[in-house]
Amino acid sequence: MYRYTQSPTLDAIAVARGLLDVADGDADALRGTVVALADATDWQARATAGYCAGIAALAGDVRMLAGRIASALLDLAIAERLEVARAGAEG
């Protein structure tokens, strides 16, 4: 992330975006693991309703987490643009 102006707010946004980028990658990796686990499970051997429902719920939770991370990244990108414009107008 390049800094366009000297702004503590932009520095904080850049740090937050970096942390969320890492979290986004972790959520994607976790989602892939859950999907692989679900695909690899022998449903005939583990055909209990609770197990199937648990895997489905976990996959849904990870999907929701990834969506919230993406939303936070978008919010930070918007905040960054606004701060660049504000700092540029003051400078």
N, C-alpha and C positions, 0 to 999 in steps of 0.2 A: 504494500500500500504506500503510495507516494503522498507526501504532505505538500499541500499547495500553499498553505499559510502557516504561520506560527500560531498554534491554538491548542491549549490544553484539552479543550473539548474534542478536537479532531484526534489528538493523541489517544484519548480515552476511547473514542469510537473505534479507532484502528485496533487497539488492544482487544476490545470486546468482539469485534468482527473476527479477529484471529482466533480467539477462544471458541467462538461459535463455529468457525470453519472446521476446527478440530473435532468439536462435538458432532457436527454434521457428518464428517467422515466416520466417526465412531458409530453413529446411529445407522448409517448405511451398512457398515460391516456387521453390526448386530442383526439388522434386518435380513441380510444375506444368510447369516448363520441360522436364524429362525426358519427361514424358508427352506434352507438345505436340510435342516433337522426334520421339518414337516414332510419334505419330499422323500427323505431317506427312511422314515419310519414305516415299518411294516404294519399298516393299519389293521390287517387281519389279526396280528399278534397283540396289538395294543388297542383293540376296538372298544375301549371303554368311553362312554360319553364324556366323562370328566376330563380325560386326557385330551381328547379331540377338542373339547371346548377350551381347555387351558392353552393349548398351542394356538388356537385361533385367536383367543383373547390377547396372548402375548404378541402375536403378529400385528394385531390391531393397535395395541399400545405403542409398539415401536413405530408403526406408520404414523400415528398421531404425534409422537415425539419428533420424528423427522419433519413433519409439517410445521410444528411449532418452532423448530430451529430455523427452518426456511423463512418463516414469517418474521422471526426476530432479526435474521440477516437482512431481510428487505427493509424492516423498520430502521435498522442501523444505516443502511445505504441511503435512505431518505434523509435521516438526521444528518448524515455526513454532507450530503448535497446542500441542505439548508445551512449548515454551519460554514461550509466553504463560501456560500453566497453572502452570509452575514459577515464573516471575517473579511471577505473581499470588499464589501461595501464600507466597512469601517477603516480598512487599510488604505 
